């Protein structure tokens, strides 16, 4: 099985159907990421299989749980998961937020390369930007920080009735326990924790879904 088939079958396992145009766009994104990474450090994972499995399939775990509407990816880095999400869910209006200008420049170039619409990359810190943009249907953050801190960064962006999804690895329980008071103070409630295994691996992933 080649890597494109691995991506497609893994996506199917996660409940995400990828058509050929989505595969092509993800491949163009992968190639651009690898090329750009030679001059700007965007990710430590640079091999084809690593990007497909540990980045793309990992990002796709969240796709079925994101509501239609406006979505913000906080601490997006190289666009993971926000850029992947936009490619496979063109219905979404996505904002990518990162505090590092070099990464935002990459994102803007990637958006242009892929000819994506209704997606914006913003340079800034979450706590500074909160006052300027809000009322998102969903906020997402992947591998950024402790849940207690993340709640303070992400929940203020979410409108009432929306959700915040924290993408975590296997050791989330202590974070969840420590983060409960902050989540409650910010108007959030832990709706569910979805545990799954990345396709073709034994790596556990957890989606902490918080409603507001």
C-alpha positions as CSV (number, residue, x, y, z in Angstrom):
1,X,0.0,0.0,0.0
2,X,1.4,3.4,-0.9
3,X,1.2,6.4,1.4
4,X,-1.7,7.9,-0.4
5,X,-3.7,4.7,0.0
6,X,-2.6,4.6,3.7
7,X,-3.9,8.1,4.1
8,X,-7.2,7.4,2.4
9,X,-7.8,4.1,4.3
10,X,-6.8,5.6,7.6
11,X,-9.1,8.6,7.0
12,X,-12.0,6.1,6.2
13,X,-11.3,4.4,9.5
14,X,-11.7,7.7,11.3
15,X,-15.0,8.4,9.5
16,X,-13.5,10.9,7.0
17,X,-13.9,10.4,3.3
18,X,-11.2,11.9,1.2
19,X,-11.7,12.5,-2.6
20,X,-8.8,12.7,-5.1
21,X,-8.7,16.5,-5.0
22,X,-8.3,16.5,-1.2
23,X,-5.5,13.9,-1.5
24,X,-3.8,16.1,-4.1
25,X,-4.1,19.2,-1.9
26,X,-2.7,17.4,1.2
27,X,0.2,16.1,-0.9
28,X,0.9,19.6,-2.2
29,X,0.8,20.8,1.4
30,X,3.2,18.0,2.5
31,X,5.7,18.8,-0.2
32,X,5.6,22.5,0.5
33,X,6.0,21.9,4.3
34,X,9.0,19.7,3.7
35,X,10.6,22.3,1.3
36,X,9.9,25.2,3.6
37,X,11.1,23.3,6.7
38,X,14.6,23.3,5.3
39,X,14.9,27.1,5.9
40,X,12.4,27.6,8.8
41,X,11.8,25.1,11.6
42,X,8.1,24.2,11.3
43,X,8.1,20.6,12.5
44,X,10.5,17.9,13.7
45,X,8.6,15.3,11.7
46,X,9.7,15.6,8.1
47,X,9.6,12.2,6.5
48,X,6.7,11.3,4.2
49,X,5.3,8.6,6.4
50,X,5.6,10.6,9.6
51,X,3.7,13.6,8.1
52,X,1.0,11.3,6.7
53,X,0.5,9.3,9.9
54,X,1.6,11.5,12.8
55,X,0.4,14.8,11.4
56,X,-2.4,14.3,8.8
57,X,-4.2,11.3,10.3
58,X,-3.8,12.8,13.8
59,X,-5.4,16.0,12.5
60,X,-8.2,14.0,10.9
61,X,-9.3,12.5,14.2
62,X,-11.0,15.8,15.1
63,X,-12.8,16.3,11.7
64,X,-16.1,14.5,12.6
65,X,-16.5,16.5,15.8
66,X,-16.1,20.0,14.4
67,X,-19.4,21.8,13.9
68,X,-20.2,23.8,10.8
69,X,-19.3,27.5,11.0
70,X,-16.3,29.6,12.2
71,X,-13.4,27.7,13.7
72,X,-10.1,29.0,15.2
73,X,-7.0,26.9,15.5
74,X,-4.9,28.3,18.4
75,X,-1.2,27.8,18.3
76,X,-1.6,26.3,14.8
77,X,2.2,26.1,14.1
78,X,2.5,24.7,10.6
79,X,-1.3,24.6,10.2
80,X,-2.0,21.5,12.1
81,X,-4.8,20.8,12.4
82,X,-6.4,24.0,10.9
83,X,-5.0,23.8,7.4
84,X,-5.8,20.0,7.1
85,X,-9.2,20.7,8.4
86,X,-9.9,23.4,5.7
87,X,-8.7,21.0,3.0
88,X,-11.1,18.2,4.0
89,X,-14.0,20.5,5.3
90,X,-14.2,23.3,2.7
91,X,-17.5,24.4,4.4
92,X,-15.6,25.8,7.4
93,X,-14.5,29.4,7.8
94,X,-11.1,29.0,9.6
95,X,-8.8,31.3,11.4
96,X,-5.2,30.1,12.1
97,X,-3.5,31.9,15.0
98,X,0.2,31.6,16.0
99,X,2.5,33.8,17.9
100,X,5.5,33.2,15.6
101,X,5.6,35.4,12.6
102,X,7.8,33.0,10.5
103,X,5.1,30.3,10.8
104,X,2.3,32.7,9.9
105,X,4.2,33.7,6.8
106,X,4.5,30.0,5.8
107,X,0.7,29.6,6.4
108,X,-0.1,32.6,4.2
109,X,2.1,31.2,1.4
110,X,0.5,27.7,1.8
111,X,-3.0,29.2,1.7
112,X,-2.1,31.0,-1.6
113,X,-0.4,27.9,-3.0
114,X,-3.5,25.7,-2.3
115,X,-5.9,28.5,-3.5
116,X,-8.0,28.1,-0.3
117,X,-10.8,30.5,0.5
118,X,-12.4,31.5,3.8
119,X,-9.2,30.9,5.8
120,X,-7.0,33.5,7.4
121,X,-3.6,33.3,9.2
122,X,-3.1,35.8,12.0
123,X,0.1,36.6,13.9
124,X,-0.5,37.2,17.6
125,X,-0.8,35.8,21.1
126,X,-4.2,34.4,22.0
127,X,-4.7,36.6,25.1
128,X,-4.0,39.7,23.0
129,X,-6.2,38.8,20.1
130,X,-9.2,37.7,22.2
131,X,-10.5,41.2,22.5
132,X,-10.5,41.8,18.7
133,X,-12.1,38.6,17.4
134,X,-14.5,36.2,19.1
135,X,-17.8,34.4,18.6
136,X,-16.4,31.2,17.0
137,X,-18.4,28.1,16.8
138,X,-15.4,26.0,17.7
139,X,-11.8,26.5,19.0
140,X,-9.2,23.8,18.5
141,X,-5.7,23.4,19.9
142,X,-3.3,20.5,19.3
143,X,-0.1,19.8,21.3
144,X,0.2,23.4,22.6
145,X,0.1,23.5,26.4
146,X,-1.5,22.3,29.6
147,X,-5.3,22.2,29.5
148,X,-5.6,24.7,32.4
149,X,-3.7,27.3,30.4
150,X,-5.3,26.3,27.1
151,X,-8.8,26.9,28.5
152,X,-7.8,30.5,29.2
153,X,-6.5,30.9,25.7
154,X,-9.3,29.1,23.9
155,X,-12.7,29.4,25.6
156,X,-12.9,33.2,25.4
157,X,-13.0,32.9,21.6
158,X,-16.0,30.5,21.7
159,X,-19.5,31.7,21.6
160,X,-22.2,30.4,23.9
161,X,-23.4,27.1,22.5
162,X,-20.0,26.5,20.9
163,X,-17.2,24.1,21.8
164,X,-13.5,23.9,22.5
165,X,-11.6,20.7,21.5
166,X,-8.2,20.0,23.0
167,X,-6.3,17.3,21.1
168,X,-4.2,15.3,23.6
169,X,-2.0,12.2,23.8
170,X,-2.4,9.4,26.3
171,X,-1.4,11.2,29.5
172,X,-4.3,13.6,29.7
173,X,-6.0,12.6,33.0
174,X,-3.9,14.7,35.3
175,X,-4.3,17.7,33.0
176,X,-8.0,17.3,32.9
177,X,-8.3,17.1,36.7
178,X,-6.1,20.2,37.1
179,X,-8.0,22.1,34.4
180,X,-11.5,21.6,35.6
181,X,-11.8,24.7,37.8
182,X,-10.5,27.0,35.1
183,X,-12.8,25.4,32.5
184,X,-15.8,26.0,34.9
185,X,-14.8,29.6,35.6
186,X,-14.7,30.3,31.9
187,X,-18.2,29.0,31.3
188,X,-17.1,25.6,30.0
189,X,-18.3,22.1,30.8
190,X,-16.5,18.9,29.8
191,X,-18.9,17.2,27.5
192,X,-16.9,14.1,26.7
193,X,-13.5,12.6,26.1
194,X,-13.1,10.5,23.0
195,X,-10.2,8.0,23.0
196,X,-9.0,6.4,19.8
197,X,-6.0,4.9,18.2
198,X,-4.3,6.4,15.2
199,X,-4.8,4.1,12.2
200,X,-1.8,1.9,11.4
201,X,-0.2,2.6,14.8
202,X,-0.6,1.8,18.5
203,X,-0.6,5.5,19.4
204,X,-3.5,6.7,21.6
205,X,-5.1,10.0,21.0
206,X,-7.7,11.8,23.1
207,X,-10.1,14.6,22.1
208,X,-11.3,16.5,25.2
209,X,-14.5,18.2,24.1
210,X,-15.7,21.1,26.2
211,X,-19.0,22.9,25.6
212,X,-19.7,26.5,26.5
